[in-house]
Amino acid sequence: MTSSILLDGRSLTRGQVAAIARQGASIRLDEAQLVKVKRAADFLAEKVGGGEPIYGVTTGFGSNADKLLGAHRVRDELPGGNPEPREGTLLEELQHNLIITHAVCVGKPFGEDVVRAMLAIRVNTLMKGHSGIRVETLRALAELLNRNVVPVIPEKGSVGASGDLAPLSHLAIVLLGGGEAFYEGVRMPGAEALAKAGLQPVRLSFKEGLALNNGTTQMLATGVLALDTMDMLIRTADLAAAMTLDAFAGRKGAYAEQVHALRPHPGQVETAKQISHLLEGSTLADIAYHMVPRFKPWLADSWSEPSDQAYRFDISWDWVPATQRHGKEAFYSRFLPFKGGKKHQPQDAYCLRCAPQVHGAVRDAWEQACRVFDIELNAVTDNPLVFPDAENAQVIEDQVISAGHFHGMPLALAMSYVKAAIPVLASISERRTAKLVDPANNDGLPAFLIGNEDATDSGFMIVQYTAAALVNDLATRAHPASVYSVPTSANAEDHVSMGANEARHVLEMTEDLGHVLAMELYTAAQALEYRQDMLNAARTLAHRGDWEALAAKINGAPRSDSPHYARFETEVRALMDALARAEDFHGGVAVRAALATLREHIAFMQRDRAMDGDVRLVCELVASGRLVA
């Protein structure tokens, strides 16, 4: 991607962060806003000579905040002198040491997308002009991103207040010529990466270390990418539910607009609208009960005509004799007396009927997190805050104010909400998958969605096991990190958010949520083809006008010399006419498009085969967003 996104500290969006992180967009800095950046840096330079304590500029950090820096190094007067002499002033050394001593994260490195997001977000917040960073340092930070120097940032080590100190120090240390970075995909020392990219190390000035490592950037970056993925996965869940509902020939009434107007939670209303849209054009949803046959294992004599031998199944219904219809006359005045695959009940299981309420609640959790993160993207999150043009300022504390914008609790709690929602969405998806493969609950489809004529096939049995394992894993990981603070910095930082852990967990959990939804789509595609083919086989049989051939598929038929036989013939002919008049049976337009895309990569499974490749492909299709598209 060659697009360039302007950063001005005011207008960065989640979509732009995703484009920078995942599509390679570059950034450029708003020149008018850089005037404000310079004003704050010049102001600090003016005030440093006054000798007053300015936190993190002329004092130490954290529990060292009560220590003023002197004019010269005490260690130079120690016996033997200073074994490691430093260039520059104590004020510069303070900022340098802040970065090199705080880069202590552990674990595997964040992916390139997370680090690129962190760089963009950090540059944008510094563009607000309240951090005291110099323009040249800010430009150097932007060039790391634009020249694709990706600092190595281990995943674990931030408590989410004072911001993401440790991971941001790993980001900033490369700017100083230290640490490690990936350049052109190769991991190397930071100084080497800078040299290869044509960049020079930076020497930090007043407060620049704090400006670079004090803020909510890691949790914000991982959270934004998690929310971007969740957006696609929520829509994928709607698609999976629609495909499953078509496979069940389910009921659309539970998605009606007038229904949800009575309980208008925004996510619920939107989900009902989306699933209804996905089902548009379906000839399966709301089908009459008597039309739907149930699966019967194929036998050599299942079909009377040679052209039908290609079928991979047989079909059947049960006839309900008149003696069993007492008290049900109203029902049988609307529906013919045949029991096939569709149960005679006017409502579907919760996993189908309550999709608007469950998916919608997850959508609302996502929307709330988006609202919080949209605010944070264009906020100042470091400390102290510099107000060079504050009116009526009497003392330095009126213009350099220590506050708590680095505290990640707004993000942490928003992520806790999404974190709890993820296993909920995964769980209802797994329940739909389980229903599809269970012959007691799948409305006439074959057990485990396979013919299994010789009792050798397992079909889709273990696909549901994998989904179940993932749901359990997601549920055990859903405990909120934000409720457990562990104080740091000799208790100077006595309440922290753990927001970095929270957002990282959510980003990791989205991958498994995608896998659960992929399992449902993989299974629903198999079920939908069976349902379509079984109904269309019945329709083809009916088109021949041979009521006796259709009657051969019906169990419980009376003997030809029975007084009930004439009635049976009349009712079979009525079933034949209804099937013959029916349109081709198929899912909704959008469902069919998704099914076609899936079938470009994964064939229908008529007999057991190795499924590992199928599972890998469907997971990739979901992750790429192609099925939603």
N, C-alpha and C positions, 0 to 999 in steps of 0.2 A: 504494500500500500504506500502510495507516495503523498498522500494528503498531509497537510501541516495544520496543527491545531494551535490557536492563539491562546496563551495563558495570561490572564489579567488579574487573577485573584478573586474574581467575582462570578464567573460564568462557566466554570468547568462542570461538565455533566458526567453521569455514570457511563453513558454511551461513549463519550469521548475518551474516558479512561480505558474502557474496554477496547476501543479502536487503537489507542496507543499501546496497550499491553498485548493485545492478541492479533492485531492486524498490521502492526509496524508503523503506525502514523508517527510523524515527527512533531516537535513542538517549536513554537517561536514565542518570544516574549514581547508583551505590549510595551512599546517605548514610553508612552505617557505614564504608565504605572511605574516604570523604572525610575522616574523622577522621585516618586514617593519612597521607593526603596533607598535611593541615594540620600534623601533627606534624613531618614532615620539613622543611617550609618554615619553621616556627617555629624549629626546631633550627638551620638555616643562619643565620637572622637573628640568633640568639643568638651564634653562633660568629664571625661576620664581624668583630665588634668586637675580637676577641682578637689580631688582627694576624698570626696564623699563615698560612702559605701554604695555600690551598685551591684545587686546580686548577680553572680555569675560573670561579672565584668571585672570588678575590683575586689570581690570576695570569692571565697571558695564556694563549692556546690553542696547541696544537701545539708548534711550535718556539719559541714565546714563553712556554712553561710555566715558564721560569726567571726570568721578570720579574714581580716583585711590584708591584701597583698602589699608587700613592702616595695621600696624603690630598687632594691638589689637582692640577690640571692644569698640567703643565710648560709646555704651549703658551701658557697665559695670560701667561707671563713673556717670551715671545718678542717681538722687535721688531715693533711693529704690533699686538700682542695677538692674540687668537684670532679670525680672520675669521668663523668659524662657531660661535658659542657654543652650548653644549648645556645643556638643562635636566637636572636630576638629578645624581647622583653619578657618579664614574668607574666604579663597579661596575655601575651601570645602563647607562652608555654602552657598557661592554664587551659586555653582552648584546645591546644594540640593534645595535651594529656587527657583531657576529657574524652576525646575520640578514641585514642589508642588504648586507654584502660577500660573503656566501656564495650569494646568489641569482643564480647566473650560468649556469644551464642553457641549452641551445640546442635547437632542433628544434621540431617541432609539439607542441602541448600534449597531455598525456594526456587521455583521455576522462573524462567525468564519473564513470563507474563506478570508475575507478582512483583518482581524487582522493577520492571519498566513502569508498572502502575505506581509503585512507591516513589520513583524518581519524579514522575509527572506531578503527583500529588504534593510532594515536598516543594518542588519549584513553585507550584501554584500558591500554596499557603504563604511562602516567603514573598511572593509578589504583592501581598497585601500591604507591605511597607511598615510593619510594626515589629519586626524581628531584629533589625540592626545589621543585617548581612550586607556586605558590599555588592555592588552591581557586578563586578568582575568575578566574584566568587559564585554568585547566582548564575552567571552565564556559563561558568565552568561546569557547574552541576547540570545545567541543561544540555551541555555538549556531551556529557557521559551518555545521556539518553539518545541524543541524535546520532552519535557515532557508535551506538550499540555496544558500549562498554558496560557489562552487566556485573555489578559487584556480587561476590559470593556472600550470601546472607543465610547462615544456618537458621533453621525454622524456629528453634526454641530458645527463649531467654528473656522475653519481655513480660513484665507484670502489668503493663497497660497504664502506668503512672509512675514516674513522670514521663508519660508517653511511652513510646517504644525505644527507650534509650539504647539498649544493646543492639538490636537489629539496625537501627538507624546509624549507629556508630560503625557497623560493618559496611554500610553504604558509604558513609563519609570518609572512611579511612582510605578508600581507593582514591578519592579526590586528593588526599595528601601524599599519594605515592606508596601507600602501604596496603596490607591485606591482600586479597585475591579477587580476581575478576574473570569472567568469561569474555573472550573476544573472538568473534567468528567461530563460536562454538567450542573453543579450546580454553580450558582452565589454566590460568597462569598468575604469577605475581602481579599485584596491582600496578606497580611501576612499569612493568613490561607492557601491560595492557594499555596504559596511558600512552607510552611511547609509540606503540604500534598504531594507535588511533590518532597520533599527531597532537597529543595534549601534554601539558606541563603540570606537575604537582602544584598545589596551592598551599601557601602559608596563611593560616587563619589569623584574623584580627579580632577586635573586641566583640565578644558574645557570639562569634560565628560558630564556635563549636556547639553552643547551646541551640543556636538557630537551626543547626543541621540535625541534631540528634534528639531534640526535645519536642515531642508531638505524637499524634495518634496515627502516624502514617502507615505502619505495617497493618494494624487492625483495619484501618480504612481501606487500604489497597486490597487485602484479602477479602474483606467484606463486600466491597464493590464487585469484585470478580465473582464471588459467591452469589450475589444477588443477580448478576448478569446471567449466570448459569441457571439459577432458580427460575428466572423469567421463562427461559426456554423449557425447563423441566415441568413447570406448572402447566404450560400449554401442551406439552407432551402427555402429561397425565390426563388432560381433557381428551386428547386424541385417543389414548389407550382406552379410556372409559367408553368413548363413542364406538370404537371398533368392537369392544367386548359386548356392548349393548346390541349392536347389529348382529353379532354372532349368536346372541341369545334370542334374537327377534323380540327384543324387549319393548317396554312401554315408554312413550315419550311424554305422557301427561305430567310426570314429576318434574319436567323441565319447562313447563308452560310459563309464559310471562306473567299471567294473572296470578299464578300460584306464588311466585317469588315477590310480587308486589305486596303481598301480605306480611312478608318478613324480609324487608329490603336491606339486608347486609350487603354492602357493595360487592364483595368477592363472590358471594353466593349468587347474586343477580348476574354478575358477569360470567360465572361458570355455567349457569343454566343457559345463558345466551350463546356461549361458545359451543357447548355440546349440542344444542339445538341446531346451530349452524352446521356443525360437522355431520349431523344426521340428515341434513336436507337432501332430498332425492332418494332416500332409502325406501326400498319396497319390502324390507324385513321388519322394521320397527312398526309396532301396532298391528301386526298381521293377525288375522283371525286364528283362534286356537286350532280349529279343525283342519286348517291348511297344512300344518307343520307335521311332517312325519318324524318318526324317530329312527335312529340308526339301528340297523340289523346287520350282523356279520355277513359278508359276501360268501355265497356258495356257487358252485358251477351252474346250478339250475335256478339261480336267483332271478334272472331276467329271461324272458321268453324269446326275444329277438336277438340275432347275432350282433346287431349294431350296439346292443346294450352291454355286451360283455366287457366293454372298456370301463364300466363303472367299478369303483373300488369299494362299493358298499351295497347293501340292500336296504330297503326302507319298509316300514310297517306302521299300521294304526290298530287300535282296538275299537270295535264297534260297541256302542252302549245300547243294549236292547231297551225296548219301551218299558219293560217291567222295572228298569232301574232309573227311570226318569221322573218318578213321582215327586212332586214338590220342587222340581227343577224345570218346570215347563217354560217359564219365562226365559231361562238361560238357553234352552234348546230351541226356542223360537228365534233366537238370534244366531246361534251356532249349531252346526250340524253335529250329530251324535258320534263323533269320532275323537278318540284320545290318541294323540301322537306324541310328539316331543314336547309340546308346550303345555305346561301345567295350567289348569283352569283356575287361575287366580288373577285378580286385577292389579296386582302390584308386584314389583320385582324385589329382589333381596336388597338389603341396605347398601351393599357395596356398589349397586347400580343406582338405586332410587335416591340415595343420600349423597351422591357425588357432588351436587351443587353445594350442599351444606359443608361437606368435609373439604373438598378442593377449595371451596370459597373461603373457608376459615384460614386455610394455608395462604391463599392469595391475599387475604387481609393482613396476615402476619408479614408477608413479603412487602406489601404496600407501606405498612408502618415503618419497617426497616428502611425502605427507600426514602421515605420522608426524612428520617433522621440522617441518613448518609448524604442526602442531597444538601442538607444544611452544612454538614461537616466538610464537604468537599471545598467549600469556599470560605472556610473559617480559619482564624489564626489559632494554632494549638500549641505554641511554644511558650516559654516563660523566661524572664519577665517580658512584659509587653512595653513597647516603646511608643510614647505619644509625644513626638517632638513639637507639635503645634498645639498642645493642650492650653486652653485659656485659663487665666488666673492661677497659673502654677506658681506656688510659693517655694517649694522644696523639690529636690530631685525625685522624691517618692511620688510626686504628682505627675511626673512624666515618664518614669520607669517603674511600672507597677507590677509587683509579684502577685500572681493570681493562680488559678488552677485549670486553665484551659487544656492542659495536657492530660487531664484525667479522662480516661476512656469509658466511663460508666454509661453515657448515653448510647455509645455504640455497642458496648457489651450487653446491655439489657435488650437492645433491639435484636442483636444476634442470638441472645438466649431464646427469644420468642421464635425466631426462624429455626433455631436448632431443635426446639421442641416440635415444630411443625413438620420437619423432614420425616421422622419415622411415622407420623400420622399419614402423610401422603403415600409413603412406601407401604404401609400396612394395608390401606384400603386397596391398593393395586395388587398386593399379594393375595388378598381375599378374592379378588376377581379372577386371578390366575388359578387359585385353588378351585373355585367354582367351575371354571372351564374344564378342568381335567377330571372332575369327580362325577361319575355316571349317575350318582344319586341326586345331583344338583345341577347338572348341565343341560337339562331340558332336552334330552333325547340325542345328544351327541355321543360319539363312542367314548368308552373309558380311556382316559389318558390320550384322547384324540388320535387313536391309531386303530387300524382294522383288526390286527392281532388274531387272524383266522387260525393260526397254528399255536397260539399261546406262547409265542417266543418274543413278542415285542413289548417294550416298556413305554414307547412313545414319549410323551411330554411329562411323564411322572416326575422325573428328577429336576426338571426346570423349576417346578414349584418348590422343591427342597432348597434350591439355591436362593430363590426369592425369600423363603422363610428364614434362611440363615442370615441373609443380609438385613432383613427387618429386625431380627433379634440384635444383630450387631449395632445397627443404627439406634435402637432403643436404649441399649446399654451405654452408648456414647452421648446421649441427649442430656445428661445431667448438666445444668448450667454452671460454667466456670465462674460466672460473675458473682455468685453468692458466697464465694470463699476467698476472702482477702488474706494475704500473707504479708505483713508489714516488712518494709525494707529500709535501707539507709539509716541504720541505728535508730529506727523508729521515727526518723524525721518524716518519712513517707509512710504514715501509719495506716493508710487505707488505700488500697489499689484496686483496679477494676478487673484485672485478668482478661481484658478485652481482646488482647492479641491471641491468647489461647482460644477464646470463644470464636473469633472470626476464622482462625485457622481450622478449628474443628468443623465449622459449617462448610468451609470450602472443600475440605476433604470428604465430608459426608455427602455432598452433592454428587460425587462420582458414584457412590453406591446407590443413591436414590435413582440415578440414571440407569444403573444396571437393573434395579427392580422393575422399573418401567419398561426397559427393554425386554425383560422376561415376559411381561404381560403382552406386549405387542407381538412378540414372537409366537406366543401361544394363541393369542386372539386371531392372528392371521390364519393359522391352521384351522381353528374352530370356524372362522367366518367362511372359509372355502368349503369346509364340510357342509355347513348350513346352506349356503347358496347352492351347492351341487345337489344336495339331497332334495331341496325344494324344486330345483329346476328339473331334476330327474322325474319327480312326481308330475310336474307340469308337462313334460314331454310325453309321459305315459298317458296323461289325460287327453292330450291333443289327438291321440289316435282314435279316440271315441270308443274304445273297447272297454266297457265298464267291467267286464268279467276279469280282464287283465289287472285292472285296478283293484277289484274285489279280492284277487289272489294275494294282495299285500295287506289285507285286513284280517286281523284275528277276531275270533268270536262270531264269525258269520254263521247264520242258521243253515240247516240242511235245506236243500232245494224243495223238499216236500213239507217244510215247516210252514205254518200259517204266517210266520213273521218274514218269510223270504221275500214277498212282494214289497214289503215296506223297506227291507234291507236294500233291495235293488233300487228302489226310488231314491233312497238316501245316498247310495254309492254314486248313482248318476248325478245327483246334485253336487256331490263332492267333485266329481269329474268335471262338471260344467264350471264350478268355481275355480278349479285349478287351470282349466283351459283358458278361461277369460283373464286370468291374472297376467300382469306384466312379468317380464324377466325378473327374477329375484336377485337383488344385489344390495350392497350397503350404500350409505350416503356417498355423495360425489367426493367429498374430501376424504372419507374413509377409503374409498376405492383408489384414490390417488396415492394415499399412503401405502395401501396394500400393493399397488403396482410397483412403487419404489422399492419396497421390501423384497418383492419377488424378483426384481432385477438382480438381487444378490443372493437370495436364499430361496430354494425351491420348496414346494409343498413336500411334506414327508409322507410318502405312501407306506413305506416300510421302515423299520429301524435303520438308522445310519449313524455314523459318528457325528455328534452334534457340537463338538467343541468349536469347530470353525464357524458354524451358524451363530453360536452364542457370541463369539468374538465380533462377527460382522454386525449383528443387530445392536450390540453395545456401541460399536463405532458409529452406526447410523444415528442412534439416539444422541450420542455426544456431539456429533457434527451438526445437529439440528436439521438434517435433510428431511426426515419424516415430517417434522412440523412444517417445514417450508412447503 
